[in-house]
Amino acid sequence: MTGTAGPALSTAGPQSVWFRLRWPLVAALGVVFLILFRGTLPDWAITPPELWTTNLPLPFLIFSDAFFPALTIKGSSVADWFNGIVSVLREHEIFGLFTFRDVTRGIAGLIVWPLNFSEDLLISGFSDWEIPPIPWVVTTALAGILGWYLRGWGLGLLASSCIAYCAVFGKWELAMTTLSLVLVTAPIAILIGLVLGILALKWRQFERALWPILNLMQSLPHFGYLIPIVVFVGLGHKAGAIATILFALPPMAKITILGLRGVAEEVLEAGVMAGCTRRQMLWRVRIPAARPTLMVGVNQVIMQCLAMVVISAFIGARGLGIDLLFRLQTLQLGRALESGIAIVLMAIALDRLSQALSEKEPVHRQDGPFWSVHPYLTAAGLAAAAGILLAYLVPEAGQLPREMTVTLAPQWDLIIRGVVSALYEPLSFIREYLPPYVLIPIRTFFEQLPWTVFLGAAGLCGWVLGGWRLAALVGTYIGFIVLSGWWTEAMVTTYLVFVAVVICTIFGFPVGVWASRRDRRTRVVAFLCDTFQTFPSFIYLIPVVMLFQVGTISQIMAIVVYASIPVIRYTYVGLRAVPHSMVEAAVSSGCTPSQILWKVRMPLAFPEIMLGVNQTIMFGLFMVMIAGFIGGNFDLAREIFKAKAQNDAGLGLLLALCVAFLGLTADRLISAWASRRKAQLGLA
Amino acid sequence: MAEPVILCRGLWKIYGSEPAKFLARHDSNPSPEQFEQSGHIGAVQDVNLDVQPGEILVIMGLSGSGKSTIVRCLSRLIEPTHGQVIFQGTDLLKATEKEMIEIRRHKMGMVFQNFALLPHRTVIDNVAFPLEVQGVDRAQRHERALEIIELVGLKGREKYYPRELSGGQQQRVGIARSLAVEPDVWFLDEPFSALDPLIRREMQDEFLRLQNLLHKTIIFITHDFDETVRLADRIAIMYEGRIVQLGTAEELVTKPATDYVRAFTRDIPKAKLLTVASVMGPANGARGDGPAVTDDQRIGDVAGLVIGQDKPVTVVNGSGNVVGSLTRQQVVDALFADRS
């Protein structure tokens, strides 16, 4: 290598291959040195010694000794520290009256009321007053009319059929339970998000404090919410609701802040010139003018709620999620698929309806009789009346009896068996060769990677990209993981996500490039991405378990399926977003289509594509935790499931934070690189 | 001269890290070099202005000259750094937030470049908005709004939403909204700049028609000199935050204060602007029997006549007395000077 490198290096200028590949080369050299000289490192520099992670002079101990001598904490690891806080919150009585847990349980108790109401309304009826639930035909019709009102008859038909599927295939109660959870949690999450956003607009200080918390919340995996909730609320349906609200509110708060700040300056000035007071400015000008942006938040909250409601099955939330979880655990794949389809249909219906709501523009009405001014309200009223009458005459229109529902589970099972046996041979290649030649070497590398080297490399990247501030931030994240005592497990998780992200990129990048070349392809791929992205992540376990059973490959494949979407999307969006004038300039310079792609579009779109990879990493970290359910590696996911089984809230939170910090490390570094590169290209 | 509606004295708006201290440090008159060194930007610099009742004062300048900032300082949408703005005898810069709200509610109206309509409200609710925030009840404010909507020619569109209207129609709504409270002073910030040239022309006519009915005191911002000449009673030309000249269009053309003003006014059609009085020479003898022109006629209107004569044409004033004479050469110079 040195023989050829010598002369080439002598001409190395800014344009040479060697110059352009300088950072990959540095990294490669680093890896070579690491493999050669790892043995010379002292043990403490390779894995964090137990002495460090279990004998921490933690500030909380001092604090608790001084203020809560009753609380004795055994051990002194970070997990103990977290559990110390948890037990204070659980047991210490404020003013000797009630504990923090009493407060959280009290709040959770409040949510039972709207939950019961919506379930009575949709499923069980109000037994106290002998009012039956809404007949399924009415629910179906109303969903259709809502879709018709929001966009047109096409959406109405879609919404109706999704609801009707649940009734016909015997998923009515499960589906309506899930739906009522979403209908209760989404408005609460939206309201809290709005309030936080408004407060942030009012007080800069509050915003400054809020933003990092929201960032952290958005990178906490689902279980980071679930386990503490179990301790402070308990297992069950309402605990699922609380976890869902907490999980879904950060995007709303962020979008509220952006939306309220993004109102056109002139519109605000028009408000001031009209003589608005501050209060009038907020309620009559800012919030209404920000409506389109806020509605995007509403759509996101609804989808986040649905995803979390499904996963809340792990802590005992009822509905489609728990059915799916049970079917997967007992490997009833046909039944699992049927529940999965119900979830998917619900996701599609909710997404399209809320999207139509956010895109709906006001249209003026002409005067006339009530039915012509309000045709949709009239139709809804008529449909409800007709449906209730029908249900009165024909009970099956009110509640479909079980024997009248259909199941295609046996057929699905047949199809699954067919697909699996057809794919078994082709896929055996993956099963046989991936582990020994790819997975195990990479895992060994990550497991044996000294933490000092990882910390140093990340810190160096941070320093190069964003100065000492970024280096310190990234160093803190990784330092936390080192001291947490879960370094090896975190590295196994890193390895799983690393492999999955590499596969996602290898697969997703060409798809994105392909999709960007023709309008038609872009439309098709955009539609698929939009649709797949609305599915709750849990759904993706079904096909993976079908094809690969349980194990490491399944865990990785689940991540790949779920996390490929962002890299595909950012690739075609980035490539197509290149300013038209630059493409025209390239065409008039005589570029061939492939030259335009590789010499003009690609360099300009590359920062955007990297942001897609960043998103893929975040998605991957979320999915690696959920897929831990089928994985069986000694990673953070396994530990978090163990923590959940033991109701160890402190440990659960600690492990979730480790995942969040892994994600934030990648996110901060890639974002810093992308924004710097965009600035260099004059795109920022 | 009547009491000015708005009187503005030594007005400064400076952007930067410590604008007020910076201004005080340099005796309220920092030099361009001092601005550059300290990183401050003087958006409005030492502006003195008086706006007479019922006049249309056009503030004209290129983008970045500070014209929009001035109008926002006058209404305190932007807090000036230093100076005085006397509005009908009260110093606006000393008014409390509450007093400012009252003043804006009853005495000021403003039209914006990009219309700034509230997208979620119908035409009638947009127009009635200033009344609504005052607490006027619904029937009364809708009645008033309908009146103005009719005045601006949008009758029948009351229930439309802004996005259902064309640009010109949207700006009519903006105009109607700004007039809803019957303001004493009317600010228009480049109201027609976002419109197509043909629509712009139509809206200018509409604006003049409204002003003939309403006789408001108007401050009109624009970067379009043709528009300025069409609409203005008086013109203030701005350059780098300062008003470099304030006067009638004819004064700007005949007596430009700086080279900047001269360059700016060079290409305007003088035929329609200059009066005979500003071009003519001294009277030479009594009125002959040839044709005569009056001193307030525009050059463009008499050019054909004068150029057709071999001798100077007599100029008379309104009462028929001879006040000067006009030669062929004078007309040609006036029309084509600065063109070579």
Interface residues (C-beta under 8 A of the other chain):
Chain A: A264 E266 V267 E269 A270 V272 M273 A274 G275 C276 T277 Q280 R284 V285 P288 A289 R291 E361 P362 V363 H364 R365 Q366
Chain B: R72 S75 L77 I101 E102 R104 R105 H106 M108 G109 M110 F112 Q113 N114 F115 A116 L117 L118 P119 H120 R121 T122 F129 P130 E132 V133 Q134 K159 Y160 Y161 R163 E164 R177 S178 V181 F187
